């Protein structure tokens, strides 16, 4: 069975974290970089094949350069539909380098703050009813000898916020015969529910909803997939202009204008066949991207 319009996977981590390498190991291909060499705001694809289903999972990528700023932006109402379209989160972080002192003390506070921020963002957008996968993946920085982390301690820390802890360097199986490391990560993704979430049987006006091909929720999720990079570029501009309130207003206005244009694109394509609607949407989104 082919899952149509699957939920999205968001991979996040600090800029120095090798998310590109991790994504390449998982999907077989590195994500594209922008003109500055960054993968932030990019959209990749993970083609999943299991005994039960197949799906082309859109993989969104974001960098946590400033956790407080990121949390504030993703807690805004504009980000609600983006978060609602997600079926899974992968938070990547580097293990500390090997030193004579006890490793991981400062890192544990950083990781805990980050997964708590992600948890808060999800609850703000979706309440407590969000059902999806949350993984915290410890990685070795390229070319750096890393310290080992106490698995039980890190597992407990992550579980406190609903995350599963995975050591990306681990291989083989654990004492229970279960896969560890990247194989466990792949298993977690494959066993997650990527079916698109169907809205309540009642629309906001109390009328029965249409769950067919033209479902509003599915269309919004599909539109968000194309707009992810555009939103990210606008939010990045907000970070750069933190000290200039007048520029912040311009960015907010730009985001509102962008969303109005996106809705116009959706409305203009409503009567087109599915494949033609997709081509039309992609073409119009590319035009918008040139103006951002």
N, C-alpha and C positions, 0 to 999 in steps of 0.2 A: 504494500500500500504506500502510495506517495502522499506525503503530507503537503497540502497546498497552503501557502501563506503561513509558514511556521513562525512561532515566536522567535524573538531575537536573543542572541548571546552577547553580553557586554563584557569585554576584557579590559581591566583597569590596572594601573600601577604607576609608580613614579617614573619620570622620564629616563632615569638611569637603569631601570629594570628592562631586561631583554625580552620584552613581550613579543617582538617580532620573531625571535628565535623560537620561543615557545609555540607560537601560532604555527610556524613552519613545521615544527615537529608533529603537531597535532593534525594539521590539514594537508601537509605535503607541499605547501607553497607559502613563501613569505608575503606578507601584506605590502601593498604599494606605499611608497612614501611621497609626501608632498614636496614642493620646491625647496623647502628648508630642510628636508631630510627627516621630517617627523612623520610618525604613523598616526598621531592623534587625530581623531575625527574621521578616520578611514573606515571603509566598509569592506570586509573580506567575506569569504564564503567557505563553509565547511560542509562538504558533501558526506552525509551520514548514510551508511548502509547497514541495516541489521536484519535479523531473521523475520522481524515483524513489520518494519517500515523503512522507508527511505525519505530523506529530506535534505534540502539545500538550506542549511542554517545561515542566515545573515549574521556575521560576526562584526559587532561594532567595537571600536577601540578608542579608549580615552586615557589621557595622562593626568595624574594627580600631582600637578606641580605645586598647588597650594590647596591643602585639604579643606580649610575653612571656606575658601572661595568656591571650591567645587561643590561643597555641601550646600552653600547658600544658593548657587545657581540651580542645582538640581532639586532644590526644595521649592522652587517657584512654580506657579501654576502652569507656565509654558512648558515645563518638563514633564508634566503629569502623563501625557499620552505617550511620550517616549518610554517612560519607565513601565507603563502598563503594557507596552508591547514586548517587554522582556520576559523570557522564560528562564534565564539563567545569568549568573554573575560569576566571573573568575577574577579574583583579586590576586595579583602577583606582587611578591616582595622579595628582595635580595636577602640572603642569609648574611650575617656579619662575617667579616674576614677573620681568619684564625689568628688569635692573639693569646698571650699568656694569661690574660685576665679572663674572668667568667664572661662568656658571650651572651648576647641576646637580651640584656636587661633593658637597655634603652629601646631596642627593637620591639620588645613585647608591648611597650606602651604605645609605640607608633602603630603597630599592627592593630592593637585593640581599639585605638582611636579611629582608625580607618574603617574597620569592619562595623564599628558602632555607627559611624557616619553613614555608611551604606545602608545599614539596617534602618536608620532614621529616615533616609531618603525614600526607601521603599514604603515605609509605614505612612509617611506624609502623602505619597501619591496613591497608595492602594489600600491603606488601612492595615488591618492584621490578617486580611484574607488572601494576600498574595501567595501563590503556590508555585514554587520554582526551586532551582538549584543555586546554591551559594557555596563556592569553593575558595579557600585561601591557599595559595600555592607558594611554597618557599622554594626559591631558586638560588643557584650559585651564580654570582656575577661572572661574566666571561673573563677568563684569565686570572681569576682571583681564587686563592685557596680559602674555602669557607669553613667555618666552624660547624660542628654537628649540633643540632637542636634536640632537646629532649622531647621525644614524640608525644608522650603522655601529657606533659605540661601544655604543649602547644595545641594538642587536640582539645583539651579541656577549655583553654582560652577561646578557641574558635567556636566550639560548640555553644558557649555561653551566648553567642550572638547568631546561632543558627547556621554557622559555616562548618563545612567539613575541611579539615586540615590535610594537605597533601604535600609530601616532600618530593619535589620533582626529580631529585637525584636518586631516590630509592629504586631498587630493581627487585624482581622476583616476587615472592609472596610472603605474607605475614604468617603468624602462628596459626591463623584460622584458615590458611590456604587461599586467602584473597589476594588479588593483584594489588600492588602498591605502585607509587610513583606515577609516571605518565600513563601507564596502562590503567591504573585506577581512575585517573582523570577522564580518560576516554570512556571507560565503563560508566562513570557517573553521567557523562553527557548523553551517552546512548540510552540510558535507562530513564532519563528525564522526560517529562511530558512536553513535547514541542507543539502539540496541537494548538491552534489559535483559540484564545479564550472567547467564548460566546457571551454577549451581553445578556442581561436579564430579559426574560420574556416580555417585559413591559418597557416601553420607551419612557423617556422623561415625561411625556404627555399622557401616559397611562394606556396608550394603545399598544396592541400586540406588535412585536418587532418582526422584521423580515430577516431571517437567518440565511437567506440564499446568497448567491454570488455577489450581489450588490450590497451586502451587509455593511452598515456604516462603520462599525468597529473594525472590520477587516480592512476596509478602504483606508481608514485613518492609520492603521498599523502599517499598511503598505506605503502610504504617503510618508510616514515618519521615517521609514527605512531610507528613502531617497533624500529626505531633508536633514538627516543626522549630521552629515558633513557641513551643511550650510549653517545649522544651529551652532555647531561646535566652533566654526570660524567666527561667528558673531560673539559668542561667549568668550572666546579667546581675546577678542578685541576689548571686551569689558575688563578682563584681567589687566591688560596692558594700560588701561586708562583709569585705574583705580583712583588716582589722585586728581582726576579732572571730572567733576560732576557734570559739566556740560556735555562731555563726550559720552558719559554713561547714559544721558538722556537720548543722545543720538542713537546709541546701540539699542536701547529699549525700543525706540521708535522703529529702528530698522528691523528688529525681530518681529514687531507687530505687523509691519508692512509685509514682511516675508510670509507670515502665516496667512495674511489676507490673500496674498497672491497665490499661495498654495491651495487655499480653499477654492479660489476661482478656477485654478487648473482642474481640480477634482470635479467641480460642477460642470466645467466645459466638456469633460470626457465621459460624463455619466451615461450618455446614450450610445457610446461606442462599444463594439465587441471587446471581449476581455484582452486579447493580444494587442489589438489596435490601441486600446486604452493604455496599456503598459507602455507601448512605444511613444504614444503622445505624451504621457506623463514624464518619461525619461527625457524626451527632447526638451520639454518646457522647463524641467528642473535644471538641465544643463544650461539653459539660457539664464535662469535665475542665478546660477552659481557664478557666472561670469561677471555679474553685477555686484557680488558680495565682496 
